[in-house]
Amino acid sequence: MTSKSIILRPIMNRPLRLARVYGFLLGGKDGLYYPGSGQPICTMAVARKMVEGGWLEQHGERYEPTQQGLQAAE
């Protein structure tokens, strides 16, 4: 089985920075939100790619940054 690496895209920077600030992001039906926001910061497709790439971990509707995700947000 081969492992496919996911390249960090510029569209992933803002969600990762906000995940670092708040400690987590919230998943909705149309994208990821930071706590208290009314508009998504990225689509669920981007969120899935960040989980697949190892930058976020999904725990129910919460998405938390991994160590790799915290370093990428710097």
N, C-alpha and C positions, 0 to 999 in steps of 0.2 A: 504494500500500500504506500502510495506516495503522499507526502504532505504538501499542500498548496499554501504558500505564504500570501498573506493579504498585505498589499502595500498601503502605507498610511497616506491618505489623500488629503488635500487641503480642506475639503469639506468636513473632515473629521476633527480638525483642530479645535473649533469652537465647542462642540459637545464635550470633547475631552477636557478642555480648560474649565468648563462649567461643572463637569463631574468632579474635577479636582477641588474646586471652590466649595461646592455644596456637599460633596461626599457621595452623591448618588444623583441619578436622573430618573424620571418617571416615564414609563411607557404608556402611550395612549393608542387609540386606534389608528391615528394618522402620523404619529412620530414620537420623538422623545421630547420631554419638557423638563425644565429645571423647576424646583419647588416654587410655587406661586406664579408661574408664568401662564399666559393664556394662548401663546402661539408656539408651535413646535420648533425646536432648534435644528432638527434633521428628520428625515423620513425614517420609517421603520426598516426600509431596505438598507440604509446606511447603518442603522443600529445593528442589524443582523451581521453586516460585514465587520463591524467593530468587535462584536462578540466572537465571530469566526476567526478574526485576526488576533484575538487574545488581548485586546485593549479594554474591553468591558466584560463584566460577568453579569449574567441575568439571574435575578432572584425574584421570581414572580413578575411583578410589574416594575420592580426596581432594577436599575442598571448601575452597577458599581464599578469604578475604575480598578484595573489590576495594577500591579507594580509597573508593568510595561506601559500601561495607559497613563499612569502618573508621570513617568519619565518622558513620554511623548508630548505631554501637555506643557512641559517646561520651555 
